Amino acid sequence: MKKKKLIIIVLTVVLSLSIIGIALGSNFCDGFRHGYITGYKQASGSSFDPFVPFCPFKPLRDFSDPKSDYELGYTIGYRQGMRDGSR
């Protein structure tokens, strides 16, 4: 019984911290938003800012990824914006 309560408390804390981190925003999401807009405009030829989709979860880094969260978000957003803008 005590084990079950402990597991529930730990899961609640982890989930709460995850939601707070997403809600406060991050450099990753700022980079994603700017990268998406740039990529979409370049691919579509439009000068209007598109509707930006929700920021995805930050992926685990590879050795080839940029060290900055903003740059990583920008790269991912740019690629997705290019794909969406070319449709």
CYANA upper distance limits for C-alpha pairs under 8 A (distance plus 0.5 A):
  1 MET  CA      5 LYS  CA      7.04
  2 LYS  CA      6 LEU  CA      6.70
  3 LYS  CA      7 ILE  CA      6.71
  4 LYS  CA      8 ILE  CA      6.76
  5 LYS  CA      9 ILE  CA      6.68
  6 LEU  CA     10 VAL  CA      6.65
  7 ILE  CA     11 LEU  CA      6.60
  8 ILE  CA     12 THR  CA      6.57
  9 ILE  CA     13 VAL  CA      6.71
 10 VAL  CA     14 VAL  CA      6.71
 11 LEU  CA     15 LEU  CA      6.52
 12 THR  CA     16 SER  CA      6.50
 13 VAL  CA     17 LEU  CA      6.65
 14 VAL  CA     18 SER  CA      6.73
 15 LEU  CA     19 ILE  CA      6.74
 16 SER  CA     20 ILE  CA      6.63
 17 LEU  CA     21 GLY  CA      6.64
 18 SER  CA     22 ILE  CA      6.86
 19 ILE  CA     23 ALA  CA      6.48
 20 ILE  CA     24 LEU  CA      6.57
 21 GLY  CA     25 GLY  CA      7.04
 21 GLY  CA     26 SER  CA      8.11
 22 ILE  CA     26 SER  CA      7.82
 25 GLY  CA     29 CYS  CA      6.83
 25 GLY  CA     30 ASP  CA      8.17
 26 SER  CA     30 ASP  CA      6.93
 27 ASN  CA     31 GLY  CA      6.58
 27 ASN  CA     69 ASP  CA      6.15
 27 ASN  CA     70 TYR  CA      5.21
 27 ASN  CA     73 GLY  CA      8.10
 28 PHE  CA     32 PHE  CA      6.61
 28 PHE  CA     58 LYS  CA      7.53
 28 PHE  CA     69 ASP  CA      5.15
 28 PHE  CA     70 TYR  CA      5.02
 28 PHE  CA     71 GLU  CA      7.86
 28 PHE  CA     72 LEU  CA      7.07
 28 PHE  CA     73 GLY  CA      4.96
 28 PHE  CA     74 TYR  CA      7.89
 29 CYS  CA     33 ARG  CA      6.63
 29 CYS  CA     55 CYS  CA      6.11
 29 CYS  CA     56 PRO  CA      8.38
 29 CYS  CA     70 TYR  CA      7.82
 29 CYS  CA     73 GLY  CA      6.55
 30 ASP  CA     34 HIS  CA      6.86
 30 ASP  CA     70 TYR  CA      7.05
 30 ASP  CA     73 GLY  CA      7.73
 30 ASP  CA     74 TYR  CA      8.25
 31 GLY  CA     35 GLY  CA      6.40
 31 GLY  CA     69 ASP  CA      8.08
 31 GLY  CA     70 TYR  CA      4.92
 31 GLY  CA     71 GLU  CA      6.62
 31 GLY  CA     72 LEU  CA      7.72
 31 GLY  CA     73 GLY  CA      5.03
 31 GLY  CA     74 TYR  CA      4.57
 31 GLY  CA     75 THR  CA      8.28
 31 GLY  CA     77 GLY  CA      7.76
 32 PHE  CA     36 TYR  CA      6.42
 32 PHE  CA     55 CYS  CA      7.22
 32 PHE  CA     70 TYR  CA      7.89
 32 PHE  CA     72 LEU  CA      8.31
 32 PHE  CA     73 GLY  CA      4.63
 32 PHE  CA     74 TYR  CA      4.93
 32 PHE  CA     75 THR  CA      7.66
 32 PHE  CA     76 ILE  CA      6.82
 32 PHE  CA     77 GLY  CA      4.74
 32 PHE  CA     78 TYR  CA      7.71
 33 ARG  CA     37 ILE  CA      6.82
 33 ARG  CA     52 VAL  CA      6.96
 33 ARG  CA     55 CYS  CA      7.97
 33 ARG  CA     73 GLY  CA      8.33
 33 ARG  CA     74 TYR  CA      7.63
 33 ARG  CA     77 GLY  CA      6.83
 34 HIS  CA     38 THR  CA      6.76
 34 HIS  CA     74 TYR  CA      6.81
 34 HIS  CA     77 GLY  CA      7.79
 34 HIS  CA     78 TYR  CA      8.33
 35 GLY  CA     39 GLY  CA      6.53
 35 GLY  CA     73 GLY  CA      7.80
 35 GLY  CA     74 TYR  CA      4.72
 35 GLY  CA     75 THR  CA      6.80
 35 GLY  CA     76 ILE  CA      7.80
 35 GLY  CA     77 GLY  CA      5.08
 35 GLY  CA     78 TYR  CA      4.62
 35 GLY  CA     79 ARG  CA      8.33
 35 GLY  CA     81 GLY  CA      7.74
 36 TYR  CA     40 TYR  CA      6.43
 36 TYR  CA     52 VAL  CA      7.36
 36 TYR  CA     74 TYR  CA      7.68
 36 TYR  CA     76 ILE  CA      8.34
 36 TYR  CA     77 GLY  CA      4.62
 36 TYR  CA     78 TYR  CA      5.01
 36 TYR  CA     79 ARG  CA      7.73
 36 TYR  CA     80 GLN  CA      6.81
 36 TYR  CA     81 GLY  CA      4.79
 36 TYR  CA     82 MET  CA      7.98
 37 ILE  CA     41 LYS  CA      6.58
 37 ILE  CA     49 ASP  CA      6.64
 37 ILE  CA     50 PRO  CA      6.87
 37 ILE  CA     52 VAL  CA      7.63
 37 ILE  CA     77 GLY  CA      8.33
 37 ILE  CA     78 TYR  CA      7.80
 37 ILE  CA     81 GLY  CA      6.90
 38 THR  CA     42 GLN  CA      6.64
 38 THR  CA     78 TYR  CA      6.91
 38 THR  CA     81 GLY  CA      7.71
 39 GLY  CA     43 ALA  CA      6.63
 39 GLY  CA     77 GLY  CA      7.96
 39 GLY  CA     78 TYR  CA      5.01
 39 GLY  CA     79 ARG  CA      7.07
 39 GLY  CA     80 GLN  CA      7.90
 39 GLY  CA     81 GLY  CA      4.98
 39 GLY  CA     82 MET  CA      5.01
 39 GLY  CA     85 GLY  CA      7.78
 40 TYR  CA     44 SER  CA      6.43
 40 TYR  CA     50 PRO  CA      7.70
 40 TYR  CA     78 TYR  CA      7.90
 40 TYR  CA     80 GLN  CA      8.43
 40 TYR  CA     81 GLY  CA      4.67
 40 TYR  CA     82 MET  CA      5.49
 40 TYR  CA     83 ARG  CA      8.09
 40 TYR  CA     84 ASP  CA      6.99
 40 TYR  CA     85 GLY  CA      4.92
 40 TYR  CA     86 SER  CA      8.14
 41 LYS  CA     45 GLY  CA      5.95
 41 LYS  CA     46 SER  CA      5.67
 41 LYS  CA     47 SER  CA      6.66
 41 LYS  CA     48 PHE  CA      7.80
 41 LYS  CA     49 ASP  CA      7.74
 41 LYS  CA     50 PRO  CA      8.29
 41 LYS  CA     81 GLY  CA      8.35
 41 LYS  CA     82 MET  CA      8.45
 41 LYS  CA     85 GLY  CA      7.35
 42 GLN  CA     46 SER  CA      7.89
 42 GLN  CA     82 MET  CA      7.59
 42 GLN  CA     85 GLY  CA      8.17
 43 ALA  CA     81 GLY  CA      8.21
 43 ALA  CA     82 MET  CA      5.74
 43 ALA  CA     83 ARG  CA      8.19
 43 ALA  CA     85 GLY  CA      5.46
 43 ALA  CA     86 SER  CA      5.71
 44 SER  CA     82 MET  CA      8.47
 44 SER  CA     85 GLY  CA      5.21
 44 SER  CA     86 SER  CA      6.15
 58 LYS  CA     73 GLY  CA      8.16
 61 ARG  CA     65 ASP  CA      6.52
 65 ASP  CA     72 LEU  CA      7.11
 66 PRO  CA     71 GLU  CA      6.57
 66 PRO  CA     72 LEU  CA      6.15
 67 LYS  CA     71 GLU  CA      8.01
 67 LYS  CA     72 LEU  CA      7.90
 68 SER  CA     72 LEU  CA      6.79
 69 ASP  CA     73 GLY  CA      6.62
 70 TYR  CA     74 TYR  CA      6.50
 71 GLU  CA     75 THR  CA      6.60
 72 LEU  CA     76 ILE  CA      6.85
 73 GLY  CA     77 GLY  CA      6.45
 74 TYR  CA     78 TYR  CA      6.34
 75 THR  CA     79 ARG  CA      6.79
 76 ILE  CA     80 GLN  CA      6.83
 77 GLY  CA     81 GLY  CA      6.42
 78 TYR  CA     82 MET  CA      6.59
 79 ARG  CA     83 ARG  CA      6.85
 80 GLN  CA     84 ASP  CA      6.62
 81 GLY  CA     85 GLY  CA      6.27
 82 MET  CA     86 SER  CA      6.66
 83 ARG  CA     87 ARG  CA      7.42
